[in-house]
Amino acid sequence: MTPRRREAAMPFIMITVLIDMIAIGLIIPVLPPLVGTFTGNQAEHAFWYGVVTFAFGFANFFGSPVLGALSDRYGRRPVLLMGFTGLALSFLVTGLATALWMLVAVRLVSGALQANAAVAQAYVADISTPEERAKRFGMLGAMFGMGFVLGPVMGGLLGAIDLHLPFYVAGGLAVLNAAYGVFVLPESLPVERRSAAINWRKVNPVASLKQLTGLQGVGSLVAVIGLASLAQFVMHTTWVLYTGFKFGWGPKENGWSLFAVGVMSVLVQGGLIRIALKHISPQRIALMGLVSSAICYGLWGAATEGWMMYAVVVLNLFGYMATTAIQTIVSNAADEHSQGRTMGAVASLNSLTAVFAPVLGAALLGVVSHLPKGDWRIGAPFFLCAALQAVATVLAVRHFRRESSSSTSAPAGGATA
């Protein structure tokens, strides 16, 4: 791509991600209550919500590396269009669902077709130099955050009118995004930089994760990504149920709380991380973010009043930087021909954690669902998140120390050879 078109493509993909995340954010406050309309008690509610979220993660675990490889072979644009179609189908059928099996089935289909985040990251890597990627991943992260500013609030307000309404609006936005992709979004991967053929042996999830682990500078960082992602997905899958069980929150209250999360994400990803990267390395930012998140997970679990959830959202400043910092390290370790496969492998790893997260989170909430509102033990899923994040921090410290030792000892080894 020419430099001029390279600059023009960044706003295009940012708009795509923004619309995508608004659509996804719309359903977050209302999907748990919708599942609850098919169940008889809180324990059953937690179990079936876990099954519904498990279905998406399970299908996405197998689908993400395939979609990433397809984007390396045929370009990012057609795979994004496939993802938007999958989302539109998921939202509209979910809104029309009359039984739990329909929710599970449509989440399986949409999970298999959806790798929008990973392909969008590969798109940004296509149009950016290694030096630009940290800043541009931050810009992309800001769009994710903006989607979570607008989406959950809209979903909460619409859900207060009718529980099914946010799903129809989200489906409409997904269709709009598909139309935008067809008529406006340019392709980021030139033909000469596409992979010659797809090696189907390497696009299964296990092979993709092995390839990711083998990248120079990544290695055991895969375990860090996995643990941090598992903690994040446990939080995502239990937030609405947790606040409902503990504080009696409904869709509107949860919409506003997720609005606060989105605002902080936009502020950090859209501006503060650029300032931080001028003075601090991505490795150090990643460590500070992991520590911050570990502390804040514990504080969320221990909260005794609803306003405390907002206070911790603001406190977790560096926590919003960790993902961008780690994505930058991984992307810079991959060559230009394998960005889609690499980001697909990361997405597959995230999907694997999304498979286990609802099982763990829903099981813990099921155990404490009988406790009275305000009981500190209802925070069990968040205490698990804090423990997972703490282990990830220890592994990250060891990884970066090994990498630092290897880089400083390599010249000496070369001199003696």
C-alpha positions in Angstrom: 0.0 0.0 0.0 1.1 3.6 -0.6 1.8 5.7 2.5 -1.2 7.8 1.8 -3.6 4.9 1.6 -2.0 3.3 4.6 -2.9 6.4 6.7 -6.4 6.4 5.2 -7.1 2.7 6.1 -6.7 3.3 9.9 -9.9 5.3 10.2 -11.7 2.8 8.1 -10.9 -0.1 10.4 -11.5 2.0 13.5 -15.1 2.7 12.3 -15.6 -0.9 11.6 -14.4 -2.0 15.1 -16.5 0.8 16.8 -19.7 -0.4 15.1 -18.9 -4.0 15.9 -18.2 -3.3 19.6 -21.3 -1.2 20.0 -23.4 -4.1 18.7 -21.6 -6.6 21.0 -21.9 -4.1 24.0 -25.6 -3.7 23.4 -26.4 -7.3 24.5 -24.1 -7.6 27.5 -26.5 -6.2 30.1 -29.5 -8.2 28.7 -28.2 -11.6 27.7 -28.1 -12.9 31.3 -31.6 -11.7 32.1 -32.8 -13.2 28.8 -31.4 -16.6 29.8 -33.1 -16.1 33.2 -36.5 -16.0 31.5 -36.1 -19.6 30.6 -35.0 -20.8 34.1 -36.6 -21.2 37.5 -34.1 -20.1 40.1 -30.7 -18.4 40.5 -28.6 -21.6 40.5 -30.3 -22.8 37.3 -29.9 -19.3 35.9 -26.1 -19.3 36.5 -25.8 -22.8 35.1 -27.5 -22.1 31.8 -25.9 -18.8 31.3 -22.6 -20.6 31.6 -23.7 -23.1 29.0 -24.7 -20.3 26.5 -21.4 -18.5 26.9 -19.5 -21.8 26.8 -21.0 -22.6 23.4 -19.6 -19.4 21.8 -16.1 -19.8 23.2 -16.0 -23.5 22.3 -16.9 -22.8 18.6 -14.6 -19.8 18.5 -11.7 -21.8 19.8 -11.8 -24.0 16.7 -12.9 -21.3 14.3 -10.5 -18.5 15.0 -7.2 -20.1 13.7 -9.0 -21.1 10.5 -10.4 -17.6 10.0 -7.0 -16.1 10.7 -5.4 -18.4 8.1 -8.1 -17.6 5.6 -7.4 -13.9 6.1 -3.7 -14.5 5.4 -4.6 -16.3 2.2 -7.6 -14.3 0.8 -7.4 -11.0 2.6 -8.8 -9.4 5.8 -12.0 -7.9 4.2 -13.9 -11.1 3.2 -13.2 -12.7 6.6 -14.5 -9.5 8.4 -17.6 -9.6 6.2 -18.2 -13.2 7.2 -17.8 -12.2 10.9 -20.4 -9.4 10.6 -22.8 -11.9 9.0 -22.3 -14.3 11.8 -23.0 -11.6 14.4 -26.1 -10.4 12.6 -27.5 -13.9 12.6 -26.6 -14.4 16.2 -28.2 -11.3 17.5 -31.4 -11.6 15.5 -32.0 -15.3 16.2 -31.2 -14.7 19.9 -33.8 -12.0 20.1 -36.4 -14.3 18.5 -35.4 -17.4 20.6 -38.2 -19.2 22.4 -36.1 -21.9 24.0 -32.7 -22.4 25.6 -31.5 -24.8 22.9 -32.0 -22.0 20.3 -29.7 -19.7 22.3 -27.0 -22.5 22.6 -27.3 -23.4 18.9 -27.0 -19.8 17.6 -24.0 -19.1 19.9 -22.2 -22.1 18.4 -22.8 -20.9 14.8 -21.8 -17.3 15.6 -18.7 -18.4 17.5 -17.5 -20.4 14.6 -17.9 -17.5 12.1 -16.6 -14.7 14.3 -12.9 -13.6 14.5 -13.4 -9.9 14.0 -11.1 -8.7 16.8 -8.2 -10.9 15.6 -8.6 -10.0 11.9 -8.9 -6.3 12.8 -5.6 -6.5 14.7 -4.0 -8.2 11.7 -5.4 -5.4 9.5 -3.7 -2.8 11.7 -0.4 -4.8 11.6 -0.7 -4.9 7.8 -0.8 -1.1 7.6 1.7 -0.3 10.4 5.4 -0.4 10.9 6.6 -2.3 14.0 7.3 1.1 15.6 3.7 2.3 14.9 1.9 -0.8 16.2 1.8 -0.1 19.9 0.3 3.3 19.3 -2.2 2.0 16.7 -3.2 -1.0 18.8 -3.9 1.6 21.5 -6.1 3.4 19.0 -7.9 0.2 18.2 -8.3 -0.5 21.9 -9.9 2.9 22.3 -12.5 1.9 19.7 -13.2 -1.2 21.7 -13.6 0.9 24.7 -15.8 3.4 22.9 -18.0 0.6 21.9 -18.3 -0.4 25.5 -19.1 3.2 26.4 -22.1 3.4 24.0 -23.2 -0.3 23.7 -23.9 -1.3 27.3 -25.7 2.0 28.2 -27.9 1.7 25.0 -28.5 -2.0 25.8 -29.4 -1.2 29.4 -31.8 1.5 28.4 -33.4 -0.5 25.6 -33.5 -3.6 27.7 -35.5 -1.6 30.4 -38.1 -1.1 27.6 -38.1 -4.6 26.2 -35.6 -7.3 26.9 -35.5 -8.4 23.3 -35.1 -4.9 21.8 -31.3 -4.6 22.2 -30.8 -7.8 20.1 -32.7 -6.4 17.2 -30.8 -3.2 17.3 -27.5 -5.0 17.6 -28.5 -7.2 14.6 -29.3 -4.1 12.6 -25.8 -2.6 13.5 -24.1 -5.8 12.4 -25.9 -5.6 9.0 -24.9 -1.9 8.7 -21.3 -2.9 9.4 -21.5 -5.6 6.6 -22.8 -3.0 4.2 -20.0 -0.6 5.2 -17.5 -3.4 4.6 -18.8 -4.2 1.2 -19.0 -0.6 -0.1 -16.3 1.3 1.9 -13.7 -0.8 3.8 -10.5 -1.3 1.7 -8.4 -4.4 1.7 -5.2 -4.1 3.8 -3.3 -7.1 2.6 -1.8 -6.8 -0.9 -1.9 -9.9 -3.1 1.9 -10.2 -3.1 2.0 -10.4 0.7 -0.6 -13.1 1.1 0.3 -16.7 1.9 0.6 -18.9 -1.1 -1.6 -21.7 0.3 -3.2 -22.7 3.6 -1.5 -25.5 5.5 -4.5 -27.1 7.1 -2.3 -29.1 9.5 -1.2 -25.8 11.0 -4.6 -24.1 11.4 -6.0 -26.4 14.0 -6.0 -24.8 17.5 -3.2 -26.9 19.0 -0.8 -26.3 16.0 -1.6 -22.6 16.1 -0.8 -22.4 19.8 2.5 -24.3 19.2 3.4 -21.9 16.4 2.6 -19.0 18.7 4.8 -20.4 21.5 7.6 -20.9 19.1 7.8 -17.2 18.1 11.0 -15.5 19.2 10.3 -13.3 22.2 6.9 -14.9 22.9 7.5 -18.4 24.4 6.0 -18.7 27.9 4.2 -15.4 27.4 1.4 -17.6 25.9 0.7 -18.8 29.5 0.5 -15.2 30.7 -2.0 -14.4 27.9 -4.0 -17.5 28.8 -4.2 -16.8 32.5 -4.9 -13.1 32.1 -7.6 -13.9 29.5 -9.2 -16.5 31.7 -9.4 -14.0 34.5 -10.9 -11.4 32.2 -13.5 -13.7 30.7 -14.5 -15.0 34.2 -15.1 -11.3 35.1 -17.0 -10.7 31.8 -19.3 -13.7 32.1 -20.1 -13.1 35.8 -20.2 -9.3 36.1 -24.0 -8.9 35.4 -25.0 -12.0 37.5 -22.6 -11.0 40.3 -23.9 -7.4 40.6 -27.5 -8.7 40.4 -26.9 -11.3 43.2 -24.9 -9.0 45.4 -26.4 -5.5 44.8 -29.8 -6.3 43.1 -28.7 -4.4 39.9 -30.8 -4.8 36.7 -30.0 -4.1 33.0 -29.9 -0.3 33.5 -27.5 -0.3 36.5 -25.2 -2.8 34.7 -25.3 -0.7 31.5 -24.0 2.3 33.4 -21.3 0.3 35.2 -20.1 -1.0 31.9 -20.3 2.5 30.5 -17.8 3.5 33.2 -15.5 0.7 32.2 -15.7 1.9 28.6 -14.9 5.5 29.4 -11.8 4.5 31.3 -10.7 2.2 28.4 -11.1 5.0 25.9 -9.2 7.5 28.1 -6.3 5.1 28.6 -6.2 3.4 25.2 -6.9 6.6 23.3 -4.4 8.9 25.0 -2.7 7.9 28.2 -1.0 4.8 26.8 0.7 6.9 24.1 2.2 9.0 26.8 3.2 6.0 28.9 4.9 4.3 25.9 7.2 7.3 25.4 8.6 6.7 28.9 8.0 3.0 29.7 8.6 -0.1 27.6 5.7 -2.4 26.6 7.1 -5.1 28.9 7.1 -2.9 31.9 3.6 -1.6 31.1 2.4 -5.2 30.8 3.7 -6.0 34.2 2.2 -2.9 35.8 -1.1 -3.7 34.2 -1.1 -7.3 35.4 -0.4 -6.2 39.0 -3.1 -3.5 38.8 -5.7 -5.9 37.6 -4.9 -8.5 40.2 -5.5 -6.0 43.0 -8.6 -4.6 41.4 -10.2 -8.1 40.9 -9.8 -8.6 44.6 -11.4 -5.2 45.4 -14.3 -5.9 43.1 -15.0 -9.2 44.8 -14.8 -7.5 48.3 -17.0 -4.6 47.4 -19.9 -4.2 49.8 -21.7 -1.2 48.0 -22.4 -0.6 44.4 -20.5 2.7 44.2 -17.3 0.7 45.1 -17.4 -1.0 41.7 -17.1 2.4 40.0 -14.3 3.4 42.3 -12.3 0.3 41.4 -13.0 0.8 37.7 -11.2 4.2 37.9 -8.4 2.8 40.1 -7.5 0.1 37.5 -5.7 2.6 35.3 -2.7 0.5 34.2 -4.9 -2.6 33.9 -6.4 -1.2 30.6 -2.9 -1.0 29.1 -1.8 -4.6 29.6 -3.6 -6.2 26.7 -2.3 -3.6 24.2 1.3 -4.0 25.5 1.2 -7.8 25.2 -0.5 -7.6 21.7 2.4 -5.3 20.5 5.0 -7.8 21.8 3.3 -10.7 20.0 2.6 -8.9 16.8 6.2 -7.6 16.5 7.4 -11.2 16.9 5.5 -12.3 13.8 6.4 -11.7 10.1 4.2 -9.9 7.6 2.9 -13.1 6.0 1.6 -14.6 9.3 -0.1 -11.7 11.1 -3.5 -13.2 10.6 -2.5 -16.7 11.7 -0.7 -15.2 14.7 -3.6 -13.0 15.8 -5.9 -15.9 15.1 -3.8 -18.1 17.4 -4.1 -15.4 20.1 -7.9 -15.3 19.5 -8.1 -19.1 19.7 -6.2 -19.0 23.0 -8.7 -16.4 24.2 -11.5 -18.5 23.0 -10.1 -21.5 24.9 -10.2 -19.5 28.1 -13.7 -18.3 27.1 -14.7 -22.0 27.1 -13.5 -22.6 30.7 -14.5 -19.1 32.1 -18.3 -19.6 32.2 -17.8 -23.1 33.6 -15.7 -21.8 36.4 -17.5 -18.5 37.0 -21.0 -19.9 36.7 -20.1 -22.9 39.0 -18.8 -20.5 41.7 -21.8 -18.2 41.4 -24.0 -21.3 41.6 -22.4 -22.3 44.9 -22.9 -18.8 46.5 -26.2 -18.0 44.8 -28.2 -18.8 48.0 -26.3 -16.2 50.1 -28.0 -13.0 51.0 -27.3 -9.8 49.1 -24.1 -8.0 50.2 -22.4 -11.2 51.5 -18.6 -11.0 50.7 -18.5 -14.7 49.6 -20.6 -13.8 46.5 -17.3 -12.3 45.2 -15.8 -15.8 44.8 -15.4 -15.5 41.0 -13.5 -12.2 41.3 -11.2 -13.7 44.0 -10.4 -16.5 41.5 -9.6 -13.8 38.9 -7.2 -12.1 41.3 -5.4 -15.4 41.9 -5.1 -16.1 38.2 -3.8 -12.7 37.5 -1.2 -13.0 40.3 0.1 -16.2 38.8 0.2 -14.5 35.3 2.3 -11.7 36.8 4.8 -14.1 38.3 5.2 -15.9 35.0 5.5 -12.6 33.1 8.3 -11.4 35.4 10.2 -14.6 34.8 9.7 -14.5 31.1 10.9 -10.9 30.7 13.9 -11.5 32.9 14.8 -14.5 30.7 14.4 -12.5 27.5 16.5 -9.7 29.0 19.2 -12.1 29.9 19.2 -13.7 26.5 19.4 -10.4 24.7 22.3 -9.2 26.8 24.3 -12.4 26.6 23.8 -13.0 22.8 26.5 -10.5 21.7 29.0 -12.0 24.1 28.3 -15.5 22.7 28.7 -14.2 19.2 32.1 -12.7 20.0 33.5 -15.9 21.3 32.3 -18.1 18.5 
